[in-house]
Amino acid sequence: MRLLLPIALLVCVGCHEHPHHDHAHGDDHEHGDDHEHGDDHEHGDHEHGDHDGTAVSILVWSDDGLELFAEHSPAVVGRELSFLAHITKLEDFSAVEAEAVRLTLTGPDALDVTAPMLRSGIYRLEVAPRVAGTYQATLSVGDLGVVGPFALEIHPTESDAAHAAPEDETDEIAFLKEQQWRVPFATAFAESARVRPSVEVSGQLTAPPGGVAQLHAPVAGRIVAPPGGFPALGTPLAANTLLATLAPTPGSPEESTRARLAVVEAEARVEASHVEVARAERLLADEAIPGRRLDEARRELTVAEAGLEAARRTQSLYAAAQRGRGQGSWRVTSPIAGVLDAVDVSPGEAVDAGEHLFRVVDTRVLWVTASLPEAWAEDFVPDANASFQLLGGERWLPIDLSGDASLVHASRTVDAVSRTVRVVYALGAPEPALRVGAAVRVLVATGEPVESVTVPRSAIVEIEGRQVVYVQRNGESFEERAVRLGPYERDLVAIVAGLESGERVVTRGAHLVRLAGSSGAVGHGHVH
């Protein structure tokens, strides 16, 4: 979108009569601090230059990101021309803070004046033209840049100046520079652009399968932190990183005691079996027993030794439950690479089987899942870019299919309950501010691009079912204009009727201009 025009000029716009203009003027023609327009619009320190009831407006935007607005009496040879220049930084629409500005006039004569800053953004310029004609003027604003060239007409007589005045405009809304600088405010040019018809639907940011790992306790047990403690939240993790050890706990307190008793009993049985084998060997040597009795004793010893080994393994499980080590413990590891997003346990905490322990999120890829109503599913354009906006946000973020994004899937079925078709896009390089699970609004393409006048969505104000924009007529006056809207694409909306390309509209703070109009603050064409 074009933000600036190299040279834009409104000369002799807003030359208004002031039959009821009752402002008292001193020698320097300044208003006091209590000057008001309507009920809600105070001028504050707004100043006015010399005038005879008519005003010539100058409004210029520069490539250096500056806006000049000034009003003055029709310039006549032999009469000092005095006006206040209001200079705005278009970067944030605030008042400039340059110490001085320099006005240079070239044409029938050459004039050059410098004016200090009266206060933020305001400079008094005074010139004494000696030759009538059309001059080219430029305004140098410190080291911020240059505004112009723009035309400045010097009339030979008062009569010529009076005849040059345009018709009065009575339906403009006054919103002064001092007010604009103090509130969120911005303007932009309406431009011709290609807009693809889209439909705005609800959606959600999700993770692809395997993009989120929810780790739960496999068995009941006690949590033991790894050496160095749990990783901090937000720590990048490699796959198979140890997060904790889970030491299983017995089903009842008596089982640990029974395990120790079983070891004692098994040891006694092994000892008795050894004694029996030795006795059988002596008796066989004396030929007092048959050989099979020795074989039986030896088999009994083998069984006893196996029983002792099993009892000791069982006891080791309960010992591991106390130490968090050994063959009886469970290692809780991250199954995916990602960022540790949640830790829901503490070291030493006893947990039940199935209890949630950790969450790991792979932030390298996010999905935008949109629910497209079936009425528009037929017109869905799968190879067209889309965009989405976080709920409560202002920016529309692109889903550029020619870049890192891609269309994952457009469902071949319609949900029986919501009557929507699921459309999924993948974001290959998501912004850090995006969160899994966030609700979004998604613009899904449903047609071929059309050429149209466009403005930012923020310029549209709905009033009792009508869509209107506020067109900047000069620096401090605006016109409410009803428009007919066309398709949307990202933060742009097509204007089918009511606005021409090149007109400048309020894109931020339009509701404040509306309030100024509703309070009766109509432009008076006063001279600055």
N, C-alpha and C positions, 0 to 999 in steps of 0.2 A: 504494500500500500504506500502511495506517495504521502510522505509526512509534511513536506514543505514544498512551496513553489519558489523558484528562483526569484521571480519578481511578481508580487501580487499587490494591487493598488485599488483602493476605493477613495477617490478624490471627489470632494463635493458630495459626499453621501451623508444624509442626515442633516442637511441645512434646514433648521427648523425655526419657526417664529416663536417668540416668547412673549405673547401678550400678557401672560399672568406670571411672568418670571419676577418674583419679588425679592430676589437675593440682594442684600446690600453689599456694595463693593467699596473697598478702600482704595488707596493709591496703588497697592500691589495686587488688587483684585483677588484676594484670597478669601475663602469661606472659613468660618469658624468650625470648631470640631463637632458641632451639633447639627450640622446640615443633614436633613433626612429626605428620603424618597419613599413615600408610602409609609406603612406602619412598620415594616420590618427591614428596611434597607437604609442604613446609615452611611453617609459619605465618610464620616470621620473627618480626616484631614484633607479631603478631596478639594483640589484647588481649580480655579477657572481663570483663563486668561482674558485679555480685553476682547470685547465683542460688542456688536451692535444689534443683536437679536438673531443673527444667523450663524451657522457653524459649518465649517468644512472639515470633513473627517479624513484622516490618513490611516490606513491599515495595511501593513506590509509584513510579509514573512520572508525570512532569509534562509539561505543554505547553511548558514552558521548556527542555526537553531535558535533564532531570535525573532520576536514579534515586536513591531513598533506600532503603537496606537497613539494618535494625537488628534486634537480638534483645535481649530483656530478660526478667527474671523476671516472673511474673504480678504485676501492680501491685496493691498492697493499701494501703488507707488507713492512714496512720501510719507507713509504712515508705518510706524514700527509694528512689526509682526511679532507677537508674543504668544507662545503656546507651551503647554506641558507635554513632554514626551513620556509615555508609559511604556516601559520596555520589559518584556517577559522572556524568561528562558523556557523554550519549548520542551526541554528535557524533562522538566517536572512542573512547568507552568507556575514558576515562582518569580518573584521580582528579582531583577539583576542587582548586583551590588558594586558595579563599576564606579570608581571615584568621579569620573567625568566622561562626557560624550562630546563628540566633535561633529558638527553639521557643516557639510560642504555643498555649495550650490554652484553649478556651472551652467552657462547658457548665454543669455544676453549680457550678463554681467557675472562676476565671480565674487562670491561671498563665502566667508569661513568664520564660524563662531564655535566657541567651546563653552560648555555649561557644566557646572558641578552638580553632584547629586543632592537634591533637596532632602530626600529620604529614599528608602529602598524602592528602586524601580522608577523613580520620578525625577525628571530633569526639566528645568525651565530654559527654553530656547528663545532668544530674541535676535531678530535680524531687521535691518532697515533697507529694504529693496529700493534701488535707485532707477532701475530700468524695467519696464513692463515686458512680459513675455513668459514663455514656458521654460522652467528651469529643471535640470536634472539634479536631484538631491541624493546624497549618501550620508549615512549616520554611522560613525565609527564608535563602537561601544567598548572602550578600554581594550583589553587583550582578548575579549570574548568574540569579536568578529565585527562584521559590517552589515548594515541593513541598507538595501537599495541596489541600484538607483531607482528612484521613484520620482514622478512628476510633481512639480509645485508651480501653480499658476499665479502670476503676479498681474493684477488688472491695472489698466491705466487710470480708471476713474471709479468712484463709488457707484455710479450708475451701471457701469459694466459689471462690477462685482455683484450688484443686486440682481441683474438679469441672469447671471450665471448660476444663481441658487436653484437647486432642484426642488421638486415638489415635497411637501411635508409628509413624513411617514408617522402615522399616529398609532399604529398597532404593534409597535415594537416593545419588547420587554427590556427594562434597564437592569443590568447586573454589572456593577462597577468593577474596575480592575482591582481596587483595594479589597473587594469582596472575593474576587476570583483567586487572588493570591493567598487568601487565608483559609481556603477550603479545598478539598479534593476536586480538581477541575482540569479538564483537558478538551481540546478540539482537534478535529482532523478533517481532511478533505474527503468528500464523497468521490469514489473512483469507479471507473469501469473495470470489471474483472469477470472471469469465468467462474461460475458457481455451480457445483454439482448438487442437484436435489438430494436431500438427505432427510432421514427421519430420526428424531431424538427419542431414544428408548432407555429404559433402566438397565443397569448392569452391575458387575462386581469385579474387583481385582482378585484373582485366584492364583494358586500355584499349580503348575502342571503335576501329573502323577509323579511321585518321588520328589517333589519339591519341598514338601514339609514332612518331617519325621516327628511323630508323637511317641515318646518313649514311656512305657508303663512298667510297673514292677511285675516280673514274671511269676514270682512267688512271694509269700509273706516273708518279711525279713527286716533287717536293720541296715540303714544306709551308712556306708563307710566312704568318706571322701578319698580321692586318689592323692598321692604325694603332691603337696603344693596346694591342696584344696580344690574346690570346684572352679572351673573356668568362669571368668566374669561374663556377665551378660553382654552380648554384642561381640564376643570373641569369635573370630573365624576359626572353623574347625575343619580338619581333614577327615575323610571317611575313616571309621574304626577308631576314632579318638576315644580314650577311656574317660568317661564322665563320672562314674562312681562304681563302687562294689557293693553288691547286695548279699549280706550274710543271712542265710535262711534261719528262721527261728522254729523251734519245735512246736508241734501242734498243741502240747500241754506242758506245764512246768515239770511234771513227773517223768517225762521221757528222757531228759538228760540224766537224771539219777538212775533210771533203769539201764541206760547205756553203759554207765560206769560199772554198775553191778554185773552186767552181762560180761564185761571184760574180766572181772575178778573170778566169776564162775568159770569162764572159759580157760583162764590160766590154771585154776585148780584142776580142771578136767584134764588138761594137757599133762600136768605134773603127775596125776594119778595114772595116766596112760603110760607115761615113761616107767613108772614103778612096776606096772603090770607087765610091760614088755620085758624088763630086766628079770623079773621073777620067772616069766615063761621061758626065757632063754636058759636059766639055771636048771629048771625042772626038766627041760628037754635034754640038757646035757647029761642029767642023771637018768635019762630015759624013763622019767616018772610021768610024762604026759606025751600025747601024740603031737606031731608037728603042726597039725591044724590049729592047735590052741595058741601057738606062737603067732601064726598068721592072723588069727582073729585079734590078738592083742595089738599087733602092729597096725591093722586096719583101724582099730579104735583110736590109736594115737594119731593117725592121719586125719581122721574126722575131727578129733579134738583140736588139732593144730589149725585146721581150716576154720573151725568155729571161733577160735581165738582171733584169727586174722579178720574175720567178718565183724566181730565185736569191736575190735580196735578201729576199723574203718568207720563204723557207726559212731563211735565216740568222737572220732576226728571231725565229723560233720558238726557236732555241737561245739567242739572247741573252735572250729572255724567261725561259727556264728558269733563267738565272743571276740575273736581277733579280726574278722573280716578278711582272712587269708586262707589259703589252702584249697583243696579240691572241693570243699563244700560251698564255696562262695560263687556268686554270679557276677560276671563282668558286664556292666551296662555301658555300651559303646554307641557312638553316633553311626547310624547306618549310611549316612550321606555326608557329603561335604557341604558346609553352609555356615550360618551364623547362629550361635546359641541365643535363642530368643526368649526362653523361659526356663526358670529353675524353681520347681514347686516343692522341694524338700530341703532339709537341713542335715548336716552330718550327725549321725547317731540316731536319726529319727526312725521309728518303727513304722513300716508301711504294710498295707494289705496287698494281696495279689490283685493286679489290675489298676492300682493307684497310679495317677499321672506323676511322672518324675521330671522330664525335660521335654523341650520343644526345640528342634533345629530347623531353620528355614534356609533354603537355597535361594539367594536373592539375585542370581544371575539371569533368571528368566521369570517373567510374570505373564499371566494370561489375563486378557480383558474379555469377560464373558458377557455378551449382550443378549437380551430377550427380545427378539424381533416379532411383533404381532403378525399373525398369519396373513392378515390383509395386505401386508407389504412384502411378504416373503417372496412373492412372484417377481417383484421388481428389484430384488436384492442384486447388487453388482459385486461379485466376489473378488474381482481384480482391482477394485477402486479403493483408494485410501479412506480411512475412517479417522475419527478423533474421539477423545473422551475428556470429561471434566469431573474432577472430584466434587462431591456434594459440598456446597458452601464455598467452593473456589471460583476464581474468575477466569483462569487460563484454560483454553482448550488445547490439550496435548495431542500431537499428531500420532497417528498409526500409519507410518509411511511404509507401504509394502515394497517400495523400491530400495529401502534401507535395511535396518535391522529387524523390522517387524515382518510378520507373516500371518496369513490366514491359516489357522489350524484346522478348523472344521466348521461347516454350516450344516446343521443337523438335517437329516432327511425325514424327520418325524416332527409332528406338532404335539406339544405337551397337552394332554387331555384336560388338564385343570386350568392352566393359564392361557391356553390357546396361543402360545408363542413358539417360535423356532429359535433354538440355541445357536448363536454365532460366537465363535471363539477366535480371538486374535492373540498372537504371541508377541511380547515386547522383548526384543533381544538385548536391549541396553536400557533397562528401566531407571528412572530417576531415583535417587536415594529416598526422596520424600514419599514415594509410593509404598503402600502397605498392603499386605495380603489381607483380603477380607473387606477392603474399603468399598463402599458403595459409590458408584459413578453414574454419570449420564453419558451415553454413547451416541454419536452421530454415525449412522450407518447409511452408506450410499444406496440410493434407490432410483437412479436415473442418470441421463447423460448431461454433461455440463451445458449451461446456458450463459450467454453474455448479458451482463446487467450492471446497473449502477449499484455499488455496494457501500455499506457503512458498517462499523463495528456494532455488534449486538447491543453493547452498552449504550448506544445512542438512542435506542428505541424506548419510548415511554408509552405505556398503555393508560389511556384515560377514558373511562366509561366505555370500554370496548373498542375505542379508536387507537390506532398506533400513530404516534407523532414523533417528530424530531424537532430539535431547536437549532435553527440555522443562524449563524453569526452574520449579522448585517453590518456591524462595525465593531470596534473593540469592546463596547459596553452595551450593545443592544442586540437583541435576538428576536427571531420570529418563530412562533409556533407553527409547524407545518404538518398537516395530516399526510400520511404516506400509506401506500399499499405494499405489503411485504410479499416477497417471493421466497425462494428456497434458502436454506441455511447451509453454510459449510464452515466448520470450526467456529471462529469468533466473528465471522462475517455473515451479513444477511443481505440478500438482494432486495433492492427497492424497485418495484414494478412501476410505480407512478408516484408523483409528488415531489421528486428531487432530481436535480441534474448533476452530472459529473462536474467536479470543480467547485461546488458549493461546500462551504465549511460548516460542520455540525458539531454540537457539543457531544463528546463521547464519555465524559466523566463529570458528574455533577449536574446532569440534565434535570434531575428532580429539584435541585436548588433553583435552577432557572424557572422551572414551572412554578415553584412557590413564590418567586419574585413576581411572576405574572399574575398569579391569583391574588396577591396582596395589592395589586393596582400599581406596581412600580413600572410605569410606562416610560419609555425613553423620551427625554426632553430635548435632546440635541444641544445640551449646554456645551460651552467651549472650555477646553482644558488648556 
